[in-house]
Amino acid sequence: MQFISMCTVYFYPKANLLSHGPHKFETAGYIALETKSTIQVDSRLRERANWGDLPGQTFDEFVAMWERCTSEPEYIPPVGDSAKQAGERLSSFLTELAQKHPFQSHIVMVTHGGLITDFLVNTFPGDQLDLWHPNFIAVQSQLIPECSITTLIYENGQYQIADLASVEHLESIL
């Protein structure tokens, strides 16, 4: 696998390291090592909510809460953020990074698929998202597989999707 030059790798490890956290750290660490980049931890890359954050919540209750947040983006769950808040949080972070790093910098963020789709749904019109996948908004929870790469370009204050949920980099190791 060939890596392009990058300046920083950002990620947020979940506090419960038994659930997803170590994978994010391992992924971020591997990318940083291979690209000779620095690693930064940033809480704005956290998922909108995680199972286990609400004491006593069953997995089925978590899934129902998640799906309600997805279908009602302004719904604020008992724990975590609404889908709209999460998307706005990532948008704010991306804009800050675009202003902080030189033009045409390559920045990597290791984060969750839910946060990525929250950002996309809040940033792009539905018809533009449908060009990437039919009925994007309706099926957004199923579109970002683990270890996939979504590539965005930020130019003149506008985001552009260059690639969505690519897994081509995994084909050589499968």
Protein Blocks (a to p, Z undefined) as FASTA:
>chain_A
ZZdddfbdcddddfblmgojlmmmmmmmmmmmmnopacdddfklpcfbdehjaghiafkl
mmmmmmmmmmmmmbccfbdcdfklmmmmmmmmmmmmmmmpcghiacdddddfklmmmmmm
mmpcfklmmmmoghklmmmmmmmcghiacddddeehiacdfbghiaklmmmmZZ
